[in-house]
Amino acid sequence: MQGFLGIIRLLPLILCFRLGECLGLLVYRFFPPYRHLAQKNLSIALASKHSLSERKKLARRHFQVLGANLLCSIKIPALSPAALRKVLTIEDERMLREVIDRDHAPPGILVALSHFGNWEMNAQIAMLLHTRSAGTIYQKLKNQQLNDLVNKARHRGVRTFDRKRDLAAALNFLREGGLLGILIDQHAGDAGIWIPFFKKLASTSPLAATLAQRTGALLIHATIHTIGPARWSLRMNTPTRTEGRSIAEITYDLGCQLAEEIKKSPADWFWVHNRWKLPYPAFLLEKVKRGYYIPEDIELKPFKLLVRSPNWLGDACMAAPTLCALKQGRPDMHLTVLSPQKLEALWKSFPQIDEVISIAPKSSPWTVAEQLKACQEEKDEPPFDAALLLPNSLRVALEVWLAKIPRRLGRVRRKEICRGWFINQPFPEEIYRSHCHQADEYRALASWLGASSLR
């Protein structure tokens, strides 16, 4: 690894950039899971502004830009401050200097960063700032060798703080007047606040907003745009207001600022990160630790859940309260029931159900799958985010698998090996061992998925 880094640092920066573009194209061509993830994310964020063909071109260009920036990030730490200045433009440098050189409260400056353009260059920019100590909060990489190499490059200009171990030290650093960078665009899992990002709910870290409020630090959003071959531009927004605002509101504001920068330069953002990741196993949000924040004036993109109805009237009636609980489990829930034709009228009588898809008698699984696919407007995204299968047959599992629904939930018994091929989130058997009545089993399923109560 060290030998490879040494070779890259001997190359001219422009050659690193061009070589990185070629490597990015190879990844785009030969690693389809990453390509499909990028196209899916682009569809979520930019479908209203870019056609399918335009998004495919954007995905291809993104891999080129990403490869170029990652390879250049190896070379850039070896550049002198003068050489760095030649390839980096600081937009509105006078405002930046006024912020950096201020010697009155708030003492510290918190910079909200993202995986945008050549984001590793942020650490090297600290060399150009002589009036403040600079630091960054990082999340340790799983690969220890790679983690050490990345931090070694960062240490040239900044002090690093481990996100899990060094938060107290980071707080003191800010209070003492330091300039601290923190990434804001990663999926935050159970520790995040669910806020709209491009109008679709995503778990988002509140750490930047929390640190700014605790320390009184100035909060600024910054991005590094790729403006040409081996050329970049640092753009900093005016300080984000934190006084008198909630942590969730500030976090949402930062997300909106990032979204605007992405619209200006869509190839620069890290589209191969699963930003709108669905929680596992509980995808409902009633019980999440930090809750969710939705401004009054925003219309959310829906979370599309398909529930395959039981085939018999009695079972369907017992399942109805569970479906109502699922509807209440997320503010963005769009609930569709896939039902035998004979039960269509029953499901349409529930106002909590947004749509009913009726299965004609003797329909094949392929016919049903085509019905489900017809629910999507474009062919590059699945018709639903998840499918919950209440019947236990192999057939219903095959239907949603053929429809390419990414999350497929259902019961898988030990003897049902074939059904298990099509289910990627099996129900826990404890639900069935601890309840003797089917209605109770349905309620337990709703609770397992994150519903707080049956209403």
N, C-alpha and C positions, 0 to 999 in steps of 0.2 A: 504493500500500500504506500509506504513512504517513497519507494522508488517511482511509482506512478505519479505521485504528487510532485516529486522533483522534476520529472520530465515535463509535466504540464506547466510548471512555473518557469521553465526555460523557453517555452514557446511565446511568440508575440501574442498579445491580447486578442487581436483581430482573428488570428488563426484559432485560438481557443474558442472564440465565438462561433466561427464557421464549422469547426469540428463538432462542437456541441449541438449545432443545428442538425447535422447529419446523424449524430447519435440519437437525438430526439425523434427523428423520422423513423429510425430503425425500431425504437421502442413502440412508436405509434403503429408500425406495421406488424410487429411480431408479438406484441403483448396485448391481445384484444380485451382482456378484462379492464385494463387501465383506459384503453380507448373508449370502451363502452361506458365506463364511469364518467369520463370527461363529457361525453355526449349527453349522458343523462343529466348531469349537473347543468350543462349549458341549456338544456331544454327547460329545466326548472326555472332558471334565472332569466333567460333571454328569449324564450319562445315568442313573446309578444313583439319583439323588436327585430328578430332575425329568423329567416325561413330555415327549414330543415337543411337545405343545401348550404346555406351560409353558416349554420352552426357546425356542420361537418368540416367545412374549410377552417373555421375558427379552432376546432379541436386539433386539426392537423397542425395549424400554425402555433397553437399553444405548446405542443410537444417540441417543436423546433425552438421556440423562445425559452421554454423551460430547460431544455438540454443546453442551450447556449449560456444561459445565466448560471446554471449549476457548475458547468466547466469553468466559466470565467471566475466564479467565486473561489476557485482553487488558486487562480493566478493573482487575483486582486490583492490578497494580503501581502504579496511580495512587492507591490508597487510603493513607490515613495509618495509622500503627500503631494508633491508637484505633479507626478504622473497621474495620480488619482484625480487631481483637479482638471486635467486635460480631458478625461473621459466622463466626468460628472458635472452636470449643470445643477446648481442650486437655485431654484426659482424663488424669487422674492427674498434674496439673501439678506436684505436690510431688515425685514421683519424677523427673520431667524436670528440675526445678531442682536436685535433689540430684546428678544426673548431670552437668548442665552446669556447675555451680558447683564441682565437686570440683577440688581443687588438688594432688592426689597422683596417683601412677602408677595406671593408664596415663595419659599426658599427653593423647593425642588421642582423639577420639570419631569412629567411623565409623558412619554411618547408612545402612542398606540400604533403598533406595527402590525403587518400582516405578511402572509406568504405571497408577496406581490413583486413582480419583476425580479431584480437581483437583491433579494431581501438580506442576504448575508453581508452585503455592502454596508448596511446600517452600522455594523460594528466598526468598519474602517473609517466611516465618516467622523467618528469620534476623534480621530487624529487631527481633524481640521478645527476642532473646538478646543481652545486653549484655556478658557475661563471657568470650565466646569469639569468635574470628574464624571465619567460616563459609565453606565452599567447596564446589564440586561438580565431579565429573568428568563430562564430557559427550562425546558422539560427534557429530562435525561432521555437519550435514545437507548433503545434496547441493545443495540450493538455497542459494546463498551469501547472497542477500538475506534469505531466511527465517531462515537460521542467524544472521545479524547481528541481526535483530529479536528473536529469542528470547533471545540472549545479552545484548542490551541490557537487557531486562526483568530478567534474572537478576542482572546486575551491580549492581542497586540494593542487594541485600542480601548477595551472596556473591561470592567470587573463583572464577573458572572455570578448569578445567584440561582441556586437550584430551587425550582418552583415548590418542591415538597419540603425542603429542609431549611431554606434560607430566607423565608418571608420576613421574619423579624429583622434580619440584617438589611433587607431591602427597604423596609420601612424607615430604619435609622438613616440609611443612605439618602433617601429622599428628604428627610427632615434636616439633614446636614447640607442640603443644597445640591445634591447630585442630579444628574440627568439619567433617567432610567427608562429603557425600552421594554415593552412587553407585547407579545403577540396576542391578537384578539380574535382571530378568525378560525380557530380550530374547534372541532366538535368537543364540547365540554362534558358530555355524559351526564351522570347523576349530579355532578357538582355545578351544573350550569343553570341559567335562567332560560326558559324557552321564549324566544322573541322572534318576530318575523324578520327574515332575511330574504330579500326579494319576494316578500309577501308569503313566504312559506316558513312555518315554525322550525326553528333550529336551536339546539342547546348551545348556549353561548356563555363563555366565562365572564363573570362580573368582576374579575380581579382588578382590571385597570380602573374601573369606576370606584371600586372599594378603596384601593390604595390612594387615589386622588382625594377622596372625601376624608379619609383618616388623617392624611398628612397635610391637606390644604395645598397640595402640589398643583401646578398648572398642567392641564391635560391637553395634549395636542395630537392630532391624527396625522400620520405621515406615510407616504408611499414612494417607492422608487420605480419609475416607469422606464421601460426600454424604448428609447427614441430612435435607435438606429443600430447598425452593427457595432458592437462594443462601445455603445454610447448610452448613458443613462441620465435621468433627471430626477432630482429629489423635490417632491412637492409636499408642503406642509400647510395644513388648513389653519385658519385662525383658531385660537384656543376654544375648547369646548366648555360651555358653562356648566359648572357642577353645583354651585350654591343653590339651595332650595329645591333640588331635584332628587328623585329617588335613584337608587343604584340601577334599577331596571330601566328607568328612563334614560339615564346616561349611557348605559350599555346599548340600548336600542339606537340612540343618536350616533354612537360610534359605528354601528353596523350600517346605518344609512349613509354615513360619509364614505365608508368602504365601498358600498354598492355603487355610489356615484363615480368613484374612481374606476371601478371595474367596467362600468358602461363606457367610460372614455377610452380604456385600453383593455379590452376583454381578453386578449391573448396573454396578458401578463399575470393573471391570477392563477392560483394553484388548483385547477379544476379536477385533478386526480385525487383530491382528498374528499372523503365521503362526508361532506359538510352537513347534509340533511339526513344523517344516519338515524335509522329507526331503532329505538331502544329495544333491548332484548332482556327478558322475555316480555316485560310489561310495556306496551306501546301507548297505553293511555296515560294521561298527564294529571289526573286528580291527586295522586299521591307523591308527585315529584317533590324533592326537597325544597327547591327554591321557587317553585311555581312557574307561572308564565305571565308575560306582559304583552298586552295587545292594545295599541292606541285606538281610540274610538273611530278615527277616520279611515282605517285600513280594512280592506276586504281580503281575507286570507285565501290563499290557494288551498284547496281541500286536501285533507288526508282521506284517501279513498279506501274504505274497508268493504269487502264483499263477505257476506255471511251466507253459507250454503244451508238452506232450511232443511229441517228434518222432513221426511217423506210422508209422515202421518199426522193427522189433525191433532191428536192428543199430545204428541211430542212437540209439535209446533206451538201449541198453547202454553206448554210448560217452558218453552224457550223464549217466549215473548218478553217477559220481564228482563231477562238477561240482555236481549237486544236493545231494549230501552236504556239499560244501564250503560251499554257500550256507547250509545249515542251521546250520553251525558259526559263521557269520559274524556273527550277532547273538544275544545272550542271550534276546531277546524274539521270536525268529523262529517264526512259524507257517507252515509250508511246505505248500502245496496244489499238487497236480499235476492239470492238466486233460489227460485222456488219452483216446485212442480206446479203445473198449470192449475191443478185442482185446489191449491192453497193460495193462489194469487190474490183473490178477494180478501182473504184473511189478512195478509200482510199489508195490503193497501189501506186497511182500516186504521193502521197505526200512524199517527202524525210524526212520530220520531223517525220513521223510515223514509228516506229521501227517494228511493227508487226501488222498483221490483222488476226483476227480469224473470220472465216465465219460461219454463222448459216444457216444450210440447211432448206429449207421450211418445215413447220409443225414439227419442232423439239420441243420437250417438254422442260419445264424449267429444268427438271432433266438431260436431255441429254446435254443441254447447260452448266449446272453446272459441269458435268463430263468433258466436253471439257476444261473448265477453270481450273479445278483441274489438268488436264493433263499437264498444263504449269509449274507445280512445279516438281522439281527433287526428293524431299523427302516428306514424308507424315506428317511431324511434323510442317510444316509452311504453311501459306496461299499462294495461287499462286500470289496474288497481295497485295500491301499495301493499295490501295484505289480504289474505283470504282465510276466513275462519270456517272450518268444515265441521258441522255438527253430526252428519251421518258418518258411519264408520266404514263405508264401502271403498273398495279400490277404485271404482268408477269415478266417484266425486273427486278423489285425489288426482286422478288422471286429467280430469276436466280443467282444473286450475293450473296444473303443470303445463298442459298444452297451451293454455292462454298466457304463459310466461309471467305469471304473477310472482314477484320476487320473494315474498314472505308467505309461506303456506303452513297453516296451523291445523293440527288434527291429532286424533288419538292413533297411536301405533302400538298394537299388541305384539308380543314376541313372535307369535305365529304368523303375523302379517308382514313378512319381510318385504314383499313386493310393494305394499302400500307405503312402507317406509322410504322407498326410493323417491317418492314424490312429495313427501312431507319434510320440511326443513326446520320446523319448530313443533316437536311432538308435545302433546299434553303430558303433564306429570301424572304418573299412575297413582300418586297419593290422593288425587282428587277422587278417584273411583274407589279406592280402598277405604276412604274415610266417610263416604256418603252412601246411603242405601237407596235414596230416592233420586230419580233423574233430574227433577227440578232443582234439588240441592247441588247436584253435579254442575248444572248449568250456572248456578250462582257462584260456585267456587271457581269456575272458569273465568267469569267476569272479574272476580277479585284478583285472580292470578295475573290477569292482563292489566290490572291497575285501577279498576273501578272501585270507588270508595263505598258505594252502597247501591242497592237496587231501588230505583224510583219509578 
